Amino acid sequence: MLTSVEPDVIRVLGDPLRLKIVTLLASETLCTTHLVEETGAKQTNLSNHMKVLREAGIVETEPCGRYTYYKLKPEVLTGLSEQFAALADSARIAAENKRACP
């Protein structure tokens, strides 16, 4: 059961464009202009997705003149990966436990 894993973060990362943005930001800090160029998304669409990523705590902003740079918060992904690793460990143990049918 995935109840121990952050459902909001999973939902946010479940969107293909947001996942692409996160993948891009895993390599470097990018401004909105770069993200529009890299993803092919419209500015308004991208801004909406960035708002969702910010509100989920996955990215943070860094103002630089008239541009806004975005960077990934790796601790969020680390926490998520640790939760999935714990879930996998539990599944390995559970594979040996079989509840008898009545």
C-alpha positions in Angstrom: 0.0 0.0 0.0 1.4 3.4 -0.9 0.0 5.3 2.0 3.4 6.0 3.5 4.6 7.7 0.3 3.8 11.4 -0.3 0.7 11.2 -2.6 0.9 14.9 -3.5 4.5 14.6 -4.8 3.6 11.5 -6.7 0.6 13.2 -8.3 2.7 16.2 -9.2 5.4 14.1 -10.8 2.8 12.0 -12.6 2.3 14.8 -15.2 4.6 14.2 -18.2 5.5 17.9 -18.6 6.3 18.3 -14.9 8.4 15.2 -14.9 10.3 16.5 -17.9 10.9 19.8 -16.1 12.2 18.0 -13.0 14.5 15.9 -15.2 15.8 19.1 -16.8 16.3 20.8 -13.5 18.2 17.8 -12.2 21.0 18.8 -14.6 21.1 22.5 -14.1 19.3 25.6 -12.7 17.2 27.1 -15.5 15.1 30.2 -16.1 11.6 30.3 -17.5 12.9 31.1 -21.0 15.2 28.1 -21.0 12.3 25.8 -19.8 10.0 27.1 -22.5 12.7 26.4 -25.1 13.5 23.0 -23.8 10.0 21.8 -23.3 8.2 23.5 -26.2 5.4 24.5 -23.7 3.7 27.9 -23.9 4.8 30.4 -21.3 1.5 30.5 -19.5 1.2 26.7 -19.5 4.8 26.4 -18.1 4.1 29.0 -15.5 1.1 27.0 -14.2 3.2 23.9 -14.0 6.0 25.7 -12.2 3.4 27.0 -9.6 2.3 23.4 -9.0 6.0 22.3 -8.6 6.7 25.2 -6.2 3.6 24.5 -4.1 4.5 20.9 -3.8 7.9 21.9 -2.5 9.8 20.2 -5.4 11.4 23.4 -6.9 12.4 26.8 -5.5 12.8 30.1 -7.3 15.8 32.4 -7.5 15.0 35.9 -8.9 17.7 37.3 -11.1 16.8 40.7 -12.6 13.8 40.3 -14.8 14.2 36.5 -14.9 13.2 33.8 -12.5 15.5 30.8 -12.2 14.2 27.5 -10.9 16.2 24.8 -9.1 15.3 21.4 -7.9 15.1 20.6 -4.2 17.0 17.3 -4.1 16.0 16.5 -0.5 12.4 16.1 -1.7 13.3 13.5 -4.2 15.7 11.8 -1.7 12.9 11.6 0.8 10.6 10.1 -1.9 13.2 7.6 -2.9 13.8 6.6 0.7 10.0 6.0 1.1 9.9 3.8 -2.0 13.0 1.9 -0.8 11.4 1.2 2.5 8.2 0.1 0.7 10.4 -2.3 -1.5 12.1 -3.7 1.6 8.7 -4.3 3.2 7.5 -6.0 0.0 10.5 -8.4 0.0 9.6 -9.5 3.5 5.9 -9.6 2.8 6.5 -11.9 -0.2 7.3 -14.7 2.3 4.2 -14.1 4.3 1.0 -15.5 2.8 -2.3 -15.1 4.6 -4.4 -18.3 4.4 -7.8 -18.1 2.8 -10.7 -18.9 5.0 
